Amino acid sequence: TKNEIIFKKSRRSIYISKDIRKGEKFTKKNIKVIRPSHGLHPKYFEKILGKKSKNFISFGTPLKKVFIKD
């Protein structure tokens, strides 16, 4: 609905807070939970820690599942 669209911007999601090289692990120092909600939901934050990135990700990018190696 119209109301949901307005409030979706206020939700939080995971963003890159420091450039991440290919193969680098995700840590509390290079990812953060901030607004708006264009990235992964914050409930995945702890699960992502320690996993490696598939490619280079620049500062300020919303984190997506496609950036994470399985």
Secondary structure, DSSP 8 states (H G I E B T S, - for coil): -HHHHHHHTTS-EEEESS-B-TT-B--TTTEEEESS--S--GGGHHHHTT-BBSS-B-TT-B--GGGB--
